[in-house]
Amino acid sequence: MSNLSNVDQITNLHRNNELQLLCFRLEKDKDLYAVNVFKIREVVKYRGEITVVAHEGSSLVEGLITIRELTIPLIDLKKWFYYDSANKTKNLDPYGIVRDPGDDEVVMICEFSKWTVGVRIYEADRILNKKWTDIEQSAGIGNSGLNTKLVSRTRYFDGRLVQVVDIEKMLIDVFPWIEDEKNDEMNRIQEIETDKEVLLADDSPSVIKTMQHILTKLGLVYHTFTNGQQLLDYAFDENTDISKIGIIITDLEMPEASGFEVIKQIKANPKTAHLPIVVNSSMSGSSNEDMARSLNANEFISKSNPIEVEEALRKFMIK
């Protein structure tokens, strides 16, 4: 059993614009996938009971498992790779992870802003240290709709491809009522009157779509960037009118330049230091918020929460 949270180590990684990826497989000797260790509390071998809550073959939730008195849903990641939101009745049973009888389950315990889930994998491989500049945006890689579930890619020690999973997209597919909750909150937010524009950076297509929906409902003009470097290039371009920018909303985990790097560079430049920065992140734990605020981020909100987004924008955009 390995615990992956080490506040000092992770803080130093971000100061150097680096990240750690946990590499894993979904089949023996097959493709390598990865998740940022920031999203994973620990990896456990599990031999306990799985309490089945749904018998439909189309269900993404395998059941409930109990780890140290915490009962959490278990999701088979390989099944999710074959899940199609346009065909929610598709039988996923043939696509699950296969292991020898009697072998322990290998489960990543993943944490989001207010959710903890168990994610079944075939095996954990090792932790990969990378610069954010070593991470490339994914563009139509994979098949069976995989390109919508992989946000970026990098290289293993020997040059093999490692594909980074969009774990937020998985959460939305598994628990669609989270989106329903957001839709209810969406109906409560109201337009913000301002002539200022919003800069938005996030590498998850599903998050970008949600945030664009929120900003449109708020009646705001916005520019979207799929990584931190794109946002920085725009902000520091000599043709950009800084006086038109009212606020920056950024994720923390992004290819090429992380959200921490965005905060550092924006706040260090006299031309942009006055711009408010709101961190929009699903990363759990106060250490992330403390780190962002230590770099002079102005606000830290739960991932794409319409009410929190509106409150933050009213607070910093309306003078």
Secondary structure as a PSIPRED ss2 file (coil, helix, strand):
# PSIPRED VFORMAT (PSIPRED V4.0)

   1 M C   1.000  0.000  0.000
   2 S E   0.000  0.000  1.000
   3 N E   0.000  0.000  1.000
   4 L C   1.000  0.000  0.000
   5 S C   1.000  0.000  0.000
   6 N C   1.000  0.000  0.000
   7 V H   0.000  1.000  0.000
   8 D H   0.000  1.000  0.000
   9 Q H   0.000  1.000  0.000
  10 I H   0.000  1.000  0.000
  11 T H   0.000  1.000  0.000
  12 N H   0.000  1.000  0.000
  13 L H   0.000  1.000  0.000
  14 H H   0.000  1.000  0.000
  15 R H   0.000  1.000  0.000
  16 N C   1.000  0.000  0.000
  17 N C   1.000  0.000  0.000
  18 E E   0.000  0.000  1.000
  19 L E   0.000  0.000  1.000
  20 Q E   0.000  0.000  1.000
  21 L E   0.000  0.000  1.000
  22 L E   0.000  0.000  1.000
  23 C E   0.000  0.000  1.000
  24 F E   0.000  0.000  1.000
  25 R E   0.000  0.000  1.000
  26 L C   1.000  0.000  0.000
  27 E C   1.000  0.000  0.000
  28 K C   1.000  0.000  0.000
  29 D C   1.000  0.000  0.000
  30 K C   1.000  0.000  0.000
  31 D C   1.000  0.000  0.000
  32 L E   0.000  0.000  1.000
  33 Y E   0.000  0.000  1.000
  34 A E   0.000  0.000  1.000
  35 V E   0.000  0.000  1.000
  36 N E   0.000  0.000  1.000
  37 V H   0.000  1.000  0.000
  38 F H   0.000  1.000  0.000
  39 K H   0.000  1.000  0.000
  40 I E   0.000  0.000  1.000
  41 R E   0.000  0.000  1.000
  42 E E   0.000  0.000  1.000
  43 V E   0.000  0.000  1.000
  44 V E   0.000  0.000  1.000
  45 K E   0.000  0.000  1.000
  46 Y E   0.000  0.000  1.000
  47 R C   1.000  0.000  0.000
  48 G C   1.000  0.000  0.000
  49 E C   1.000  0.000  0.000
  50 I C   1.000  0.000  0.000
  51 T E   0.000  0.000  1.000
  52 V C   1.000  0.000  0.000
  53 V C   1.000  0.000  0.000
  54 A C   1.000  0.000  0.000
  55 H C   1.000  0.000  0.000
  56 E C   1.000  0.000  0.000
  57 G C   1.000  0.000  0.000
  58 S C   1.000  0.000  0.000
  59 S C   1.000  0.000  0.000
  60 L C   1.000  0.000  0.000
  61 V E   0.000  0.000  1.000
  62 E E   0.000  0.000  1.000
  63 G E   0.000  0.000  1.000
  64 L E   0.000  0.000  1.000
  65 I E   0.000  0.000  1.000
  66 T E   0.000  0.000  1.000
  67 I E   0.000  0.000  1.000
  68 R C   1.000  0.000  0.000
  69 E C   1.000  0.000  0.000
  70 L E   0.000  0.000  1.000
  71 T E   0.000  0.000  1.000
  72 I E   0.000  0.000  1.000
  73 P E   0.000  0.000  1.000
  74 L E   0.000  0.000  1.000
  75 I E   0.000  0.000  1.000
  76 D E   0.000  0.000  1.000
  77 L H   0.000  1.000  0.000
  78 K H   0.000  1.000  0.000
  79 K H   0.000  1.000  0.000
  80 W H   0.000  1.000  0.000
  81 F H   0.000  1.000  0.000
  82 Y C   1.000  0.000  0.000
  83 Y C   1.000  0.000  0.000
  84 D C   1.000  0.000  0.000
  85 S C   1.000  0.000  0.000
  86 A C   1.000  0.000  0.000
  87 N C   1.000  0.000  0.000
  88 K C   1.000  0.000  0.000
  89 T C   1.000  0.000  0.000
  90 K C   1.000  0.000  0.000
  91 N C   1.000  0.000  0.000
  92 L C   1.000  0.000  0.000
  93 D H   0.000  1.000  0.000
  94 P H   0.000  1.000  0.000
  95 Y H   0.000  1.000  0.000
  96 G C   1.000  0.000  0.000
  97 I C   1.000  0.000  0.000
  98 V C   1.000  0.000  0.000
  99 R C   1.000  0.000  0.000
 100 D C   1.000  0.000  0.000
 101 P C   1.000  0.000  0.000
 102 G C   1.000  0.000  0.000
 103 D C   1.000  0.000  0.000
 104 D C   1.000  0.000  0.000
 105 E E   0.000  0.000  1.000
 106 V E   0.000  0.000  1.000
 107 V E   0.000  0.000  1.000
 108 M E   0.000  0.000  1.000
 109 I E   0.000  0.000  1.000
 110 C E   0.000  0.000  1.000
 111 E E   0.000  0.000  1.000
 112 F C   1.000  0.000  0.000
 113 S C   1.000  0.000  0.000
 114 K C   1.000  0.000  0.000
 115 W C   1.000  0.000  0.000
 116 T E   0.000  0.000  1.000
 117 V E   0.000  0.000  1.000
 118 G E   0.000  0.000  1.000
 119 V E   0.000  0.000  1.000
 120 R E   0.000  0.000  1.000
 121 I E   0.000  0.000  1.000
 122 Y C   1.000  0.000  0.000
 123 E E   0.000  0.000  1.000
 124 A E   0.000  0.000  1.000
 125 D E   0.000  0.000  1.000
 126 R E   0.000  0.000  1.000
 127 I E   0.000  0.000  1.000
 128 L E   0.000  0.000  1.000
 129 N E   0.000  0.000  1.000
 130 K E   0.000  0.000  1.000
 131 K E   0.000  0.000  1.000
 132 W H   0.000  1.000  0.000
 133 T H   0.000  1.000  0.000
 134 D H   0.000  1.000  0.000
 135 I C   1.000  0.000  0.000
 136 E E   0.000  0.000  1.000
 137 Q E   0.000  0.000  1.000
 138 S C   1.000  0.000  0.000
 139 A C   1.000  0.000  0.000
 140 G C   1.000  0.000  0.000
 141 I C   1.000  0.000  0.000
 142 G C   1.000  0.000  0.000
 143 N C   1.000  0.000  0.000
 144 S C   1.000  0.000  0.000
 145 G C   1.000  0.000  0.000
 146 L H   0.000  1.000  0.000
 147 N H   0.000  1.000  0.000
 148 T H   0.000  1.000  0.000
 149 K C   1.000  0.000  0.000
 150 L E   0.000  0.000  1.000
 151 V E   0.000  0.000  1.000
 152 S E   0.000  0.000  1.000
 153 R E   0.000  0.000  1.000
 154 T E   0.000  0.000  1.000
 155 R E   0.000  0.000  1.000
 156 Y C   1.000  0.000  0.000
 157 F C   1.000  0.000  0.000
 158 D C   1.000  0.000  0.000
 159 G C   1.000  0.000  0.000
 160 R C   1.000  0.000  0.000
 161 L E   0.000  0.000  1.000
 162 V E   0.000  0.000  1.000
 163 Q E   0.000  0.000  1.000
 164 V E   0.000  0.000  1.000
 165 V E   0.000  0.000  1.000
 166 D C   1.000  0.000  0.000
 167 I H   0.000  1.000  0.000
 168 E H   0.000  1.000  0.000
 169 K H   0.000  1.000  0.000
 170 M H   0.000  1.000  0.000
 171 L H   0.000  1.000  0.000
 172 I H   0.000  1.000  0.000
 173 D H   0.000  1.000  0.000
 174 V H   0.000  1.000  0.000
 175 F C   1.000  0.000  0.000
 176 P C   1.000  0.000  0.000
 177 W H   0.000  1.000  0.000
 178 I H   0.000  1.000  0.000
 179 E H   0.000  1.000  0.000
 180 D H   0.000  1.000  0.000
 181 E H   0.000  1.000  0.000
 182 K H   0.000  1.000  0.000
 183 N H   0.000  1.000  0.000
 184 D H   0.000  1.000  0.000
 185 E H   0.000  1.000  0.000
 186 M H   0.000  1.000  0.000
 187 N C   1.000  0.000  0.000
 188 R C   1.000  0.000  0.000
 189 I C   1.000  0.000  0.000
 190 Q C   1.000  0.000  0.000
 191 E C   1.000  0.000  0.000
 192 I C   1.000  0.000  0.000
 193 E C   1.000  0.000  0.000
 194 T C   1.000  0.000  0.000
 195 D C   1.000  0.000  0.000
 196 K C   1.000  0.000  0.000
 197 E E   0.000  0.000  1.000
 198 V E   0.000  0.000  1.000
 199 L E   0.000  0.000  1.000
 200 L E   0.000  0.000  1.000
 201 A E   0.000  0.000  1.000
 202 D C   1.000  0.000  0.000
 203 D C   1.000  0.000  0.000
 204 S C   1.000  0.000  0.000
 205 P H   0.000  1.000  0.000
 206 S H   0.000  1.000  0.000
 207 V H   0.000  1.000  0.000
 208 I H   0.000  1.000  0.000
 209 K H   0.000  1.000  0.000
 210 T H   0.000  1.000  0.000
 211 M H   0.000  1.000  0.000
 212 Q H   0.000  1.000  0.000
 213 H H   0.000  1.000  0.000
 214 I H   0.000  1.000  0.000
 215 L H   0.000  1.000  0.000
 216 T H   0.000  1.000  0.000
 217 K H   0.000  1.000  0.000
 218 L C   1.000  0.000  0.000
 219 G C   1.000  0.000  0.000
 220 L C   1.000  0.000  0.000
 221 V E   0.000  0.000  1.000
 222 Y E   0.000  0.000  1.000
 223 H E   0.000  0.000  1.000
 224 T E   0.000  0.000  1.000
 225 F E   0.000  0.000  1.000
 226 T C   1.000  0.000  0.000
 227 N C   1.000  0.000  0.000
 228 G H   0.000  1.000  0.000
 229 Q H   0.000  1.000  0.000
 230 Q H   0.000  1.000  0.000
 231 L H   0.000  1.000  0.000
 232 L H   0.000  1.000  0.000
 233 D H   0.000  1.000  0.000
 234 Y H   0.000  1.000  0.000
 235 A H   0.000  1.000  0.000
 236 F C   1.000  0.000  0.000
 237 D C   1.000  0.000  0.000
 238 E C   1.000  0.000  0.000
 239 N C   1.000  0.000  0.000
 240 T C   1.000  0.000  0.000
 241 D C   1.000  0.000  0.000
 242 I H   0.000  1.000  0.000
 243 S H   0.000  1.000  0.000
 244 K H   0.000  1.000  0.000
 245 I E   0.000  0.000  1.000
 246 G E   0.000  0.000  1.000
 247 I E   0.000  0.000  1.000
 248 I E   0.000  0.000  1.000
 249 I E   0.000  0.000  1.000
 250 T E   0.000  0.000  1.000
 251 D C   1.000  0.000  0.000
 252 L C   1.000  0.000  0.000
 253 E C   1.000  0.000  0.000
 254 M C   1.000  0.000  0.000
 255 P C   1.000  0.000  0.000
 256 E C   1.000  0.000  0.000
 257 A C   1.000  0.000  0.000
 258 S C   1.000  0.000  0.000
 259 G H   0.000  1.000  0.000
 260 F H   0.000  1.000  0.000
 261 E H   0.000  1.000  0.000
 262 V H   0.000  1.000  0.000
 263 I H   0.000  1.000  0.000
 264 K H   0.000  1.000  0.000
 265 Q H   0.000  1.000  0.000
 266 I H   0.000  1.000  0.000
 267 K H   0.000  1.000  0.000
 268 A H   0.000  1.000  0.000
 269 N C   1.000  0.000  0.000
 270 P C   1.000  0.000  0.000
 271 K C   1.000  0.000  0.000
 272 T C   1.000  0.000  0.000
 273 A C   1.000  0.000  0.000
 274 H C   1.000  0.000  0.000
 275 L C   1.000  0.000  0.000
 276 P C   1.000  0.000  0.000
 277 I E   0.000  0.000  1.000
 278 V E   0.000  0.000  1.000
 279 V E   0.000  0.000  1.000
 280 N E   0.000  0.000  1.000
 281 S E   0.000  0.000  1.000
 282 S C   1.000  0.000  0.000
 283 M C   1.000  0.000  0.000
 284 S C   1.000  0.000  0.000
 285 G C   1.000  0.000  0.000
 286 S H   0.000  1.000  0.000
 287 S H   0.000  1.000  0.000
 288 N H   0.000  1.000  0.000
 289 E H   0.000  1.000  0.000
 290 D H   0.000  1.000  0.000
 291 M H   0.000  1.000  0.000
 292 A H   0.000  1.000  0.000
 293 R H   0.000  1.000  0.000
 294 S H   0.000  1.000  0.000
 295 L C   1.000  0.000  0.000
 296 N C   1.000  0.000  0.000
 297 A C   1.000  0.000  0.000
 298 N C   1.000  0.000  0.000
 299 E E   0.000  0.000  1.000
 300 F E   0.000  0.000  1.000
 301 I E   0.000  0.000  1.000
 302 S E   0.000  0.000  1.000
 303 K C   1.000  0.000  0.000
 304 S C   1.000  0.000  0.000
 305 N C   1.000  0.000  0.000
 306 P H   0.000  1.000  0.000
 307 I H   0.000  1.000  0.000
 308 E H   0.000  1.000  0.000
 309 V H   0.000  1.000  0.000
 310 E H   0.000  1.000  0.000
 311 E H   0.000  1.000  0.000
 312 A H   0.000  1.000  0.000
 313 L H   0.000  1.000  0.000
 314 R H   0.000  1.000  0.000
 315 K H   0.000  1.000  0.000
 316 F H   0.000  1.000  0.000
 317 M H   0.000  1.000  0.000
 318 I C   1.000  0.000  0.000
 319 K C   1.000  0.000  0.000
